[in-house]
């Protein structure tokens, strides 16, 4: 399997990208990695490590797309950027997957414009897997589509179900619709109509899920439009960071609390690991005709390595092929 990685994407590139790639080739035997970015910069960075040079190659890309650029315009104008070159490798079948921790907007725009949608998919969706109290859950869509139609949400649900069954190995995953109330009649026109359509599908549809119920992880796949999903994602991250920061401040505030913190260190360590986004690697962009994984902008080498693991699992389970089969069946 060949994986293209945007070498200049993310807050800490290129060194964490390089380190994550090198860690990955040591763990996964059957992968080759192509890192895109300024050749001199990447070669200088990889020279700091000892690794199998047959497993990692560099594709020169002189331009970089920053987070403050207009995504679509940047993708169209900067065709020698590290993100574009990585996506292009998948389009040309010279790589089986692409990973980037760079500009989310540029990556999503590029995945749609360069790699292209699966035939029959109306709108691709960003689908991160997130940690919950009783197990991981997926929110789909988390930002690719600020506005959606009811039938889009039904398609999101099916793609999420296929991913969840094959990647997380949970049969017949539960599907929920994020809404302001549990009652069927609650919500706006989008959620009311989507609820009707989801009820008619052969999903394990459990109905509406209120935001306060999301973190339990009791519902496996949570469906919404990208505006709601992105709000949920950022709120979830912000609350987690605030909790960890506040706990640390309180523990360090006195000798007594420091002592108590030392006694509870194993608990805090496990808690932090369970709710660490780095364990999940990145968010899959479902509905495009290639494996596209968006890693977190602040990813470290561990997160990059786990995003590579995610791409490998995606490939081995032929998620795209299974989505295509379902879409084709619905179109017949």
N, C-alpha and C positions, 0 to 999 in steps of 0.2 A: 504494500500500500504506500502511495506517495502522498505526502501532506505538504501543502503550501502554507507558509506562515509569514504574516506581515511583520518583518523584523523591526519596523519603526513604530509599531502601534503600541499605545499604552503610556502611562505616566513614567514608567521606569525602563523604557526601551533604550538601547537594544540589549543591555546586559542581562535582564531577567528573561528576555525571550530566548537568548542564546543558551543561558544556563538551563532553562526549562526544556529546551530541545535536546540538549546533551543528556540531561537526566532521563528523558523519554527514550532515546535510542538505546540507552543502557538497559532499560526495563522492558521495552517491546522490541523483539528481534526482527519482526517482519515489516518494519516501516523504514521509509526514506523521507527525509525532510528537505524541502527547498525553502530557504529563507530569502525574502525579498527586501531590498533596501540598498542604500549606497554601498557599493562593493568594498571600498577602502575601509569604511567604518565597520562593516560587519566582519571583514577579514581580520582586522585588528582585534576585534573582540573575541572571535573564536580562537585566535592564536594563544589566548590565555589558558586554554583548556586542552586536556589530552582526551582524544575521542577517535572513533573510527571515521576517518575522512570520507569513506565510501558511502556513509549513511547521511551525511549532511552536505548540501551544495548551496551556493549563493547565486541568486539572480539579481544582477545590477538593476536598481531602480533609483533614479537620482532625485525624484520629487517625493515630498511628504505632504499628506493632507492633515491639517490641524483641526481641532474641534470647533474652532470659531469660523470655519469656512462653510459656505452653503453646500450641503451634501451633494445634491444633484449636479450643480454647476462644477464643483470640484472634481467629481468623477468624470464628467464630460471633458474637462479641460486638462486635467492632470493624468494623462494616460501612461506616464512614466513614473507614477507614484507607487509606493510599496504596496498599498491596498489594491490598486487596480491590477498590478502585475500578478499578485497572488490570486485574485479572482479570475484573471484571464487564463491562468494555468488550468483551473478547473473547467472553464468553458472549452478549452482546447483539448480536454481529456489528457493533459500532461500531469495532472494531479487529481487525486480522488477526493480531496477535502481541502478546505481553506479555513484558517483561524486568524482572527485579528483581535487585538485589544485596543485598537485605535478608535477613531470617530465612529460612533454607532450609526449616525445618520449616513455617513459616507459608505460604511460597510453594507447597510441595508439597501441603500440606493444602488450600490454596485452589484450586490448579489442579485437584485431584480433586473437591472439593466444589462449587466455583463453575463452573469451565469444564466439568468432567465428563469421564468416560472415553469413548474410542471404543467403540462397541458391539462386544462380543466380546472386548475386551481385559480380561483378568482383573485385572492389576495394572500400572499405569504404572511406568516406571523412569527413574531419573536416569542420563544417559548422557554424561559428559564425554569429550571427545577430548583425549588427553594426548600430550606429546612423547616420542618414543623415539629410541634411537640410530640405527635404520635407517628411521625414519618414524613418523608419528603412529599412535596406536592408541586404541581406545575401551574403557572399562570400563563394563559395564552389568549390574547395577544398582549405583549408588554411594551408596545411602542411603535410597531411598524405601521399601524393604521389608526390615525387619530379618530377617524370616522369609519364605521362599518355598517353593513346591512345585516338583517337577521340571518340570511342564508350564509353569510360569511362566518358568523359565529358557529353555525352548525358544522361548517367545514373545519374550522379551528378545532372544534371538539373531536372530530374524527381523527385529525392528524395528531392531536395530543394523545388520544387513546392509543393509537398505533405506536407512538414513541414510548409511552409509559409502559405498555405491555412488553415491548421488546427490549428496552434499555433497562428499566427498573424491575422487570420480570414479575409484574403484578397483573394477574389475569382479571379480565372484566373490571378495569378500574372505574371508580365512581366519577361521574361528571357533574359538576355544579355550575350554576350561572351566578356570577357575582351581581348582587342587587342590594338595594337599600332596605329590603325586608324579605322575610321568608315566604310571605303569602304570595300566591300566584299572580294576584292582580296588582302587586306593587311594581313600581319602576316607571320608566319612560316607554315610549312606543317601541324602541329597539328591544329592550329586555322583555317586554310583554309578548311581542311577536316571536322573538327567539325562544322564549319559554315554550310557546305552543309548538314550534317546529321541533325542538329538542325532545319534547314529550312523545312525539310521533316516531322518533328514530329508535333504532335497536341498541341504544346506549344504555348503560347503567346510570340513567339520569336521576339525580336525587333532588332536583329542584333548585330553588334560589338559595344562595349562601350569603349571609350578611358579612361585611368586612371583619367584624370582631371574631367570626368563626374561622377565618382564613388560616391564622397561625397554628391551629390545632393539627392541621395536616390530615384531618379525618376524611376530607374529600380530595381525591387524587388529582383530578384535572379541573381547574377553575377557568371558565370561559368568560371573556369580556372584550370590549373594544380596546384599542391601544391606548386611548387617553386614560381610561380607568386603570388598565393594567400597569401603565408606567407610573401612575400615581401610587398604586399599591406597592409596587416594587421599591420606589424611592422612600416611601414612608416606612416600609419594613426595614430597609437598610438603616435609615436614620434612627429609628427606635432602638434597633440592636446596638448601634454604635453608642447611643446615649446611655443605654443600660450598662454596657461594659465600662464606659468612661466614668459613670457615676459610682458604680461599684468599686472601681479602682480608687477613686478619690476618697470614698468613705472608709475603705480598708486601710488606706495610708494615713488617715487622720489622727490616729492615736496608737499608743503601744498596745492597748488592749485589742483594738480592731485588727492591728497587724498580726497579733498572735492568733486571733480567730481566723484571719485570712490564711495564715500558714496551715492551720489545721484543715481548712476547707479547700486547700489548693487542688487536690485531686478532683473535687467536684467542679470547681471553676474551670479546670483544664478540659474536662470532658464536655462541660456545657459549651465552652467556647468552640471546641472542635465540632460538636453537633450542629452549631449554628454558623459555621464558617463557610462562606460562599466558595472559598478556594477548593473545598472538597468536591464541588460539583463541576469545576472547570469553566464552563461558560453556558451561554444560552444558544440553543439550536434555532436556526432560522428555517422553519418548516414551510414547505410549499415551493421552494426553489429547486431547480433541477441539478443539484449538487450539494454535497455536505458543506454547510456553512455554519461555523461556530463563532459566536461573538463572545470573546472573553472580557471580563471586567476591566475597565480602564486602569484600575489600580492593582491589577494582577501582579503577583510575584512569581518566581520561577515554579513554585509548587502549583499555582493556579494554571500556568501555561502547560505544565506537564499533564495535569488532569484534564485540560481541554483537549490535549492530544489523545489521551486515553478515551475521552468521550467520542472523539472523531473515529477512533479505531472501533469502538463498540457500535457506533452508528453504521459504519461500513460493514462490519461482520454480520450485522442483523438485517442488512439491506432495507433500511427504513424507507429510502426513496422508492425502491421497487414496490414495497407494500403500499405506500401512499398512491403510487401510480395505478396499481391494480384496483384499489378501492375507487379512485376517481373514474377510471375507465368503466367499471361496473355501473357506476351511477349515471354515466353518460350514454350507456347502451339503451 
